[in-house]
Amino acid sequence: MTDCATDHALRRVLARLAYYRRNITTAPLCVEQTAAVPKYTRSQMVPTATRGFLIFLAVALNAWPLFDRDRPARLVVAARAQSTAAAPFFEDETLNPESPHAMSHVASIAELFGGGLAAVWYAGSREGAGDVAIYFSVQPSDDTRWSPPRAIVTRATATRDLRRYVRKVGNPVLFSDADGRLWLIYVTVSIGGWSGSSLNVTMSDNEGRTWTRSRRLTLSPFLNLSELVKNAPAALSDGGWAVPIYHEFVATFPEVLWLHRRSGEVVATKSRMSAGWYGYQPAITPIDTARALALLRDDDPPRTVSIARSEDAGRTWSAPQRIELPNPDSGLDAIRMTDGRLLLAFNDSPGGRENLRLAMSADEGRTWSRVATLAEERGGDFSYPFLMQARSGDVHLVYTWQRTQIRHVTFNTRWLDEHSGGSLR
């Protein structure tokens, strides 16, 4: 790379350092001239040193995932099957109807090994408050009722387990493995906002009754900060997981967390999903054992859903391409159903979260059609959907309802077919 090309690359990094603009000049870096080397006073050297450190930090944080190539080769995809349900059905319920908390947010749901369901979310007085905890609830296979929510991670328990100060907890993702073990990945912050976050993991071998001591995942030698999670992982053929995560410090971009349990120890590495600056909070959707899509949240105009594609089980990804569906800088989720179609839950608006809709694709994400509206109200907040298809073929979706409750809907593919282009209202 020429000196000029290097400088232009650095300018792209500097352009994202808006917070530090007082200390960083964006004057042309590469000048084709033979002027004498200027002499700097001590007061001038401080901003120059700061500028150099920030450039190094930004490049290091962004480039580190590229060095790790020890990743599995295959994705696990459920065999294609058609629904055998005799009639369409749809059910809607609230997981925490008697919640004492002013705020509930970011839910996920998993199927238990012996049948039944488990769900997690965080709740407290407000997002990021010290009283926020991660709550857990179970619906046994022989009961239609959910157990009373109970806190399984708090600031105090996270501080104790991780042996470091924890200021707040957030985003939990729950999933189960082939051995019946429940995994919980969640976010903690010790200083600053969400961009100063870390990822942590705990497990349960008895369907959530007790949990192992939480462990902080070390994913980078440079501060090990700014890793967040929102959507479900993709299972790997070697028993591991490709977990969609994202980075928010200096720049926002999607990543993949490669998670394994070897000899009783959790082994975690990460890789960068795309070289672009836009698109984050990915939802990984395997198409087959090698190919996958990543649907991305967008925080830049024109704010639409974008899709990146992988042909090598997540080792490398294409540049994200925008599709026709809007995204108001809000979380989304997508799954490949057992009939081969893709199902997407998203906020169908460029500027708000006042609705939550479903869309489907029968051609691997090239075109999409809206299916049904799950919730809609002017000024409302229906957000952060999380999708899961159970072994029975039923689709489960949990989402934040008005930031106060967690809603759970269940339906089958016959219902999707009947409501194509329609609404619940």
Secondary structure, DSSP 8 states (H G I E B T S, - for coil): --HHHHHHHHHHHHHT-GGGTTT---S-S---S--------HHHHHHHHHHHHHHHHHHHHHHGGGG-------B----------SS--EEEEES-TT---SEEEEEEEEE-TTS-EEEEEEEESSTT-TT-EEEEEEE-TT-SS----EEEE-HHHHHHHHTS---EEEEEEEEE-TTS-EEEEEEEESSSSGGGEEEEEEEESSTTSS----EE----SSTT--EEE-S--EEBTTS-EEEEEEE-SSS-EEEEEEEEEETTEEEEEEEE--SSSS-EEEEEEESSSS-EEEEEE--STT-EEEEEEESSTTSS----EEEEEE--S---EEEE-TTS-EEEEE---SS--SEEEEEEESSTTSS-EEEEEEEE-TT--EEEEEEEE-TTS-EEEEEEETTTEEEEEEE-HHHHHHTTT----
